[in-house]
Amino acid sequence: MNEAHVLRAMLHLALMGGVVACVAGATVGAYALVRPFRALALMGLQPAADQAPAGTVEARSRLGGLILAPHGVTGVVLAVSPRIGACMAAALALAWFGAAAVRAFAMATGARDRRQGGALVLEAAMGVVLAAPLWLYLEIIRADMASAVT
């Protein structure tokens, strides 16, 4: 069994993991869409009393729409067309890595509470799981090219 075969087996697991991560992300987005104030409260946020209607719209559009749609579509595309889905998942991974980096910076500059460490691990893990399919596709190409040369 050569390196490319092992990578292909790992790719199948990474694709399944990517779909699961997308379902998780879409579920969070759907929750924010249906229960915007609860979603805000989970993050320690609350719209001002005089801004409640606008806060509901913002929570639904930003937390719901910006999380639900990309994760849902990416999960479907990963399942139907894995190569294209892997590219889409890599873009989502960048967003999760960005969130983790900003959270780490905020924690380093003093913004700490008991939820921050867990959230940082979750964001970094989502980034890794969503980046894995594209990374493995690229490794398979590299392995195939290396074996073709020898």
Secondary structure, DSSP 8 states (H G I E B T S, - for coil): --HHHHHHHHHHHHHHHHHHHHHHHHHHHHHHHH-HHHHHHHTT----GGGHHHHHHHIIIIIIIHHHHHHHHHHHHHHH-HHHHHHHHHHHHHHHHHHHHHHHHHHHTT---TTHHHHHHHHHHHHHHHHHHHHHHHHHHHHHHHHHH-
